[in-house]
Amino acid sequence: MATLRQFEYLVTVVDTGSFTRAAALLHVSQPALSNQVRALERAVGGRLLERLPRSVRLTPMGRAMLPYARAALADAERARGAARRAVGLEGGEIVVAVVYSLTLGALPPVLRVWHGEHPGVRVRLLEFPHADALRAAMAGGRADLAIGPVPADWEGPVRELGTEEFVVVLPADDDTSGSAPVSDGPDRVRLADLADREWVQYAPGNGLAEVVDAACAEAGFRPRTSVRTEQTAAAPLLAAAGLGPALVPANLLPERFAGRLLRPEPPVRRVLAAYTRPAPDPLATAFIDTLATHVRV
């Protein structure tokens, strides 16, 4: 029979892409980890992972099992928290799924307020590069609530939080004086006027890459790329260093950011929301109330 520990080992191998990295993260030896994965494969009657020279890949059977393994681990963690809360051992834990950019920008002030109001409740963040992965985590039972772009056709409560504005980042000394004037002011720029530039772009799989591509397509061009970054926070730094324009959420940037910030014309925006599965528990509802009151997008 499969065990929770075996599920944990399988999920960690998949998430890290390596038996070696998974063993280090779990603080077990690699042979012990491999033995447990093989035992799980024997229990289910087939191969779950294909071992490649430098990585691993899920087999069809592995892809079918993975969501259930994740959900089992999440349910076990929630059960543990509920049991400990029942005897007063701790304030509990809330698991929040969120897209990368919001962890960097809009969420920290909310977490500060939440910690002050609920010091006994731990917050565990599950961070994702794309809204599709965020939605899948919620549907799979891995989190108590999710924060990101408004999900389509979601069967559960959805609370809109506001509209996120994007800005164009350039070096502080960048000269856009050759661009056609924009009637709303000098702090604006037409994306079409930057069509001949090479852009700082996000890595494939990051939802912000799709935002950039869609905004540029609406402006009538496909952006050429100077560099792609896996790290959302690196994009504005690379743009300020002169690698090309970057389109970034305004809330991601610190107050004294060294680059030049321009508002794109037409504006680039996306609506953000918090959502849960049907019948959320009181802790998730309280967190969303705090979020709606204090978030600044």
BELWOUR-V676202 format. One record per backbone hydrogen bond with DSSP energy under -0.5 kcal/mol. CO is the residue of the C=O (numbers start at 1). NH is the residue of the N-H. Records with the same first field share a line. If there is no record, write none. Layout:
CO=NH  NH
//
This chain:
3=7
4=8
5=9
6=10
7=11
8=12
9=13
10=14
11=15
12=16
13=17  18
18=22
19=23
20=24
21=25
22=26
23=27  28
29=33
30=34
31=35
32=36
33=37
34=38
35=39
36=40
37=41
38=42
39=43
40=44
41=45  46
48=59
49=51
50=52  57
55=52
57=50
59=63
60=64
61=65
62=66
63=67
65=68  69
66=70
67=71
68=72
69=73
70=74
71=75
72=76
73=77
74=78
75=79
76=80
77=81
78=82
79=83
80=84
81=85
82=86
83=87
84=89  90
85=88
92=122
94=96  124
95=97  144  145
96=126
97=147
98=128
99=102  103
100=103  104
101=105
102=107
106=110
107=110  111
108=112
109=113
110=114
111=115
112=116
113=117
114=118
118=121
120=91  122
122=94
123=125
124=96
125=127
126=98
128=100
129=207
130=134
131=135
132=136
133=137
134=138
135=139
136=140
137=142  143
138=141
145=97
146=275
147=99
148=273
151=154
154=156
155=278
157=276
158=160
159=274
162=164  272
164=270
165=250
166=264
167=248
168=262
169=246
170=260
171=174
174=176
176=179
182=185
185=188
187=263
189=265
190=193
191=194
192=195
194=197
197=224
199=201  226  227
201=229
203=206
205=207
206=209  210
207=211
208=212
209=213
210=214
211=215
212=216
213=217
214=218
215=219
216=221
217=220
221=223
224=199
227=201
229=203
230=232
231=234  235
232=235
233=237
234=238
235=239
236=240
237=241
238=243
239=242
245=200
246=169  248
248=167
249=252
250=253
254=257
260=170
262=168
263=189
265=191
267=269
268=166
270=164
271=150
272=161  162
273=148
274=159
275=146
281=285
282=286
283=287
284=288
285=289
286=290
287=291
288=292
289=293
290=294
291=295
297=165
//
